Amino acid sequence: MKAINTIIKGLLLLLALVILNVSCKKDVEDVFEPDRFFKPAKITAASGETAVKLEWPASLYTAGKGVQYTVEISKDSLFQSGIDYSVVIDSTTLSITDDNLVIKQKYFARVKANAIDNIGDSKWEYSSSFSITGEQIIFPVLDAELKDKSVILRWRITSGLTKIVLLPTGGSQIDVDLDANDVAAGFKQITGLTGNTTYNAIILAGTKVKGTMNFVTPAASIFTVVLTPSDDLVAAVNNAANGDVIGLDPGTYNCVDGTGAFVNLIILQKTITIQSVSGNPADTKVNYREITLKGTGAGITLKGIEFDGAAANATASQALYFLNLTGLNSDSEAATFTDIIVENCYVHDMGNCIFRGNRAANNAHKIGTMKFNNCKLYDCKSLNAYTFFTMEKLQFEKLEFTNSTLYNLGRAFIGWSTNITVAVPPTILIDQCTINSFGRDARNNFFIDANANPLILTISNSIISNTPMPGSTSGTALMRATAATADMSYCNTFNLTNGASPAVAATFPAIVTMQNNKTVDAGWTGNSSDFTLPAGSELRTSNSSGGPVGDPRWAF
């Protein structure tokens, strides 16, 4: 019994010692100081044209301690191949400019809290990749200013510019010095280029890159025949063979018959090109009634020409459509067309609409690409209430509008509202376009109506404004495309309403993914024809590459 009591007394003594030890440890913990800082939390990087801003939350337990941070930058995510930039700062934000980092280069950052007093360095916190995007002051090259042996490069007027470097694919670097007059003018014509060559243009201020632009010089034009205004354009088109290129010397051409009445230019089961010799639509005009693509194999490329329907509209001939798809023996006969390419052209005063492609049964008319680049398309009379692009039932692959201005378009812009079956969803691209004044007759879906057709739609870097047309009303739904993949980014919209009093906003459907869009009023109305961006406007620098939104021609 005495042995048992001895054991119990021993256990009680041991328990007391344990409790005393724990109590002492608690006292120590109450005055605990870490032997080093906690590392900073997640680093965020906000990239701009000329700088990147790094930011991170302060390390824990650093308040009032005057802690400093070491920031290191490297091209290597593991920081094993060297440090490109390093600094010690006493704040949790840091801006690094293109004086210290190379633009468009991918970098990584790491940050640690530095030792202070008896507290050691923290561990490193690492960022995701980032880069300085670089300024983009060069505007897209206009087709009218791009030849096989020369180009005019334009840029946002910026002080300090010194030269342009051209890097041709497979060729030697070309340095073009800029003098004070060039810098002030905001453009430079460069000659001595090679046709059918890709060039990368870099504009510099000293050693700093201020913008880059790729362009491809066209091959030297080889005309099958060159006409003068006294020649018969209708006869030349009738006599042309597949693949022919008809050149037009400067002047005005009338599409008329022997009596002087306006007639259609018929492209019969062949694909041809009609282009101005000068490349300038301001000096080469065609007064037209209609261009008819007739039968399988029909297609057309048009370059550098003004097409004016006003003269035909003033007569009994009447301009109907700028482009009209028909079968060989009847309008509705099945046909597979090639492509329609319209570049650097002005097209206006069409009677019914600019394009009709709805004459046949579902899928009976098929076409590849329809492309309008660097064009002005305007003043559609919309007789008989056509949509500007009437293409119900048409099977197509691509419809593209780029670097173009479209205004006064009539009751609606694009109509593809008949549901048809297609093996591959077609694409519609609208990029760098200025679109103004369209919609009337109280119609809904007056921007694009694709109904339930599968479609890949991209609207980017564009301005869409002023609906409906002056004195008209519309619905409030701009678009129907229930089976589309649709994206709208880096665009600007303003004054899109139904025209009622009071006006109700016209909107895009939820199916459209919206990113980085603006609603800045650029100052023009539904009656405008000059869409110059206001001086100093943010719209001059808010597209996806830092340049202007809308048709680039209105930025200079």
GIHUPE-V728885 format. One record per run of one state. SS is the DSSP state (H for helix, E for strand, - for the rest). FROM is the first residue (numbers start at 0). TO is the last residue. If there is no record, write none. Layout:
SS:FROM:TO
SS:FROM:TO
This chain:
-:0:0
H:1:29
-:30:34
E:35:35
-:36:42
E:43:46
-:47:49
E:50:54
-:55:67
E:68:73
-:74:83
E:84:88
-:89:91
E:92:96
-:97:105
E:106:112
-:113:114
E:115:115
-:116:117
E:118:119
-:120:123
E:124:125
-:126:128
E:129:129
-:130:136
E:137:137
-:138:141
H:142:144
E:145:145
-:146:148
E:149:154
-:155:161
E:162:167
-:168:172
E:173:176
-:177:178
H:179:184
-:185:185
E:186:190
-:191:196
E:197:204
-:205:206
E:207:215
-:216:223
E:224:226
-:227:231
H:232:238
-:239:243
E:244:247
-:248:249
E:250:253
-:254:254
E:255:255
-:256:260
E:261:261
-:262:263
E:264:267
-:268:269
E:270:275
-:276:282
E:283:286
-:287:289
E:290:293
-:294:297
E:298:302
-:303:304
E:305:307
-:308:308
H:309:312
-:313:319
E:320:325
-:326:333
E:334:335
-:336:338
E:339:342
-:343:344
E:345:347
-:348:351
E:352:355
-:356:363
E:364:372
-:373:374
E:375:377
-:378:381
H:382:384
-:385:387
E:388:389
-:390:393
E:394:401
-:402:403
E:404:406
-:407:412
E:413:414
-:415:424
E:425:430
-:431:432
E:433:435
-:436:446
E:447:450
-:451:453
E:454:459
-:460:461
E:462:466
-:467:475
E:476:476
-:477:477
E:478:480
-:481:482
E:483:488
-:489:490
E:491:496
-:497:503
E:504:504
-:505:505
E:506:506
-:507:510
E:511:514
-:515:516
E:517:517
-:518:536
H:537:539
-:540:550
H:551:554
-:555:555
